[in-house]
């Protein structure tokens, strides 16, 4: 079997030939091999994605989906996987590189905007109403994946840009998240309640009752999908830290770090990284004295 580093080198060459600008992998990671032909198929991309707990596979899957998307601008499931891959690489694989992480989040959102630009339904409503929030409500559940991952990319990107940017992006973010919830209240392991729980803890427009509502959302998300470890880490990081609930903080993160992860499950790779995130949060809380009087 050829090295995935070879596959990524071929995809990277194709991407450059299309005139795209993407975060550039280190040349030391890309062996230079010539005169070899491969078929970048859906099967190859999905196989790489299934093993995304390996950082190389995660990056290779991103470029494989990018290539497939470039071949068919109407393939919505492929574009949804591409946007998801941007999010995964930014939030899990490259989380320590703030510049690259930021670029990946921005590009994930840009991919979603590109898809909306190709949607006749969305563009028709936007043209007649001039309101992108109203236009997004015209989209069916087949757009949920690409809308969700693009919007959480935008939210993560905006979170590091200050209150003015956050306020500016908030109407669109909330319109999309609420629309997805209206179409599917159980979407992606309780994603709506998980998102709202975190959002209410950092939202500059949140009221004094926001922490209570945040906890309720987190608890709803856990009830819907107790196997999704990311809800526990987010609740610890945002809610327990904000409310100075030290016992809850350690209870939630202990639940994560002691969990047995089945990496073959659909969310196994996410849970694999969530355990690492929980370990890092425990260390950070101790080093920075989050609960020190």
C-alpha positions, 0 to 999 in steps of 0.5 A, spaced: 500 500 500 502 506 498 503 511 503 498 516 504 503 522 504 503 520 497 496 521 495 496 528 499 502 530 495 498 528 488 491 532 491 496 538 493 498 538 486 491 538 483 489 543 488 495 548 486 493 547 478 486 549 480 489 556 483 486 554 490 490 557 496 490 553 502 494 552 508 500 549 505 503 542 508 510 541 510 514 539 504 518 534 509 511 531 510 510 530 502 515 525 499 516 527 492 514 521 487 513 521 480 510 518 474 505 514 479 497 514 477 492 514 482 484 514 483 482 519 488 475 516 489 469 516 494 471 510 497 479 512 498 476 519 501 471 515 506 476 510 508 481 516 510 476 519 514 474 513 518 481 513 520 481 521 522 484 520 529 490 519 525 492 526 524 495 524 517 489 521 515 485 527 517 489 532 513 489 527 507 481 526 507 480 533 507 484 534 501 481 528 498 474 531 499 476 537 496 478 534 490 472 530 489 468 537 491 472 540 485 470 535 480 462 536 482 460 542 485 453 539 486 455 533 490 452 536 496 454 530 501 461 531 499 461 538 500 458 537 507 464 532 508 469 537 506 466 542 511 466 537 516 473 535 515 475 543 515 472 543 522 475 537 525 482 539 522 481 545 526 478 543 532 482 537 534 488 536 529 491 543 529 488 546 535 495 548 538 496 552 532 492 558 532 493 561 525 492 555 522 486 553 526 483 560 524 484 559 517 481 552 517 475 555 520 475 560 515 475 556 509 470 551 512 465 557 513 467 559 506 465 552 503 458 553 506 457 560 503 460 557 496 454 551 496 449 556 498 451 561 492 450 554 488 443 553 491 437 555 486 432 555 492 437 559 497 439 564 491 431 565 489 429 567 496 435 571 497 434 575 491 427 576 492 427 578 500 434 580 500 435 577 507 440 571 508 436 569 514 430 568 511 433 565 505 436 559 509 429 557 512 428 555 505 433 550 505 431 542 507 434 537 511 439 535 506 443 542 507 443 540 515 450 537 515 453 543 510 450 548 514 451 546 521 459 545 520 460 551 516 456 555 521 460 552 527 466 554 523 464 561 523 462 561 530 469 558 532 472 563 528 468 569 530 470 567 538 477 569 537 475 576 534 472 580 539 465 582 541 464 587 535 465 581 530 461 576 535 455 581 535 455 582 527 455 574 526 450 572 531 444 573 527 446 569 522 449 563 526 442 563 530 438 563 524 442 557 522 442 553 528 435 554 530 433 552 523 437 546 523 433 544 530 427 546 527 428 540 521 431 535 526 431 536 534 436 530 534 441 532 529 448 530 530 448 527 537 444 533 540 448 538 537 443 544 537 443 543 545 450 542 545 451 549 541 446 553 545 449 551 552 456 553 550 453 559 546 450 562 552 456 562 556 460 566 551 454 570 548 455 578 549 448 579 548 446 573 554 442 575 560 443 574 567 439 567 566 443 565 561 448 560 565 441 556 568 439 556 560 446 553 558 446 548 563 439 546 561 441 545 554 447 541 556 443 536 560 438 535 554 444 534 549 447 529 554 440 526 555 440 525 547 447 522 546 450 520 552 456 517 548 458 523 545 464 526 550 464 533 547 458 535 550 461 533 557 468 537 555 464 543 553 460 543 559 466 543 563 470 548 559 464 553 559 459 552 564 462 549 570 468 554 569 464 560 568 459 558 574 466 556 579 463 549 580 469 546 581 466 539 583 462 539 576 468 541 572 472 535 575 466 530 575 465 531 567 472 531 565 473 525 569 467 522 566 471 523 559 478 521 561 475 514 564 471 513 558 473 507 553 473 509 546 471 505 541 475 508 535 471 504 530 464 507 532 462 513 527 464 518 533 470 514 535 475 519 533 472 525 536 471 521 542 479 520 542 480 527 541 475 529 546 479 525 551 485 529 550 482 535 550 479 533 557 486 531 560 489 538 557 483 542 561 485 538 567 492 540 567 490 547 564 485 548 570 491 546 575 496 550 572 492 557 571 488 556 578 481 556 575 478 554 582 483 557 586 480 563 591 
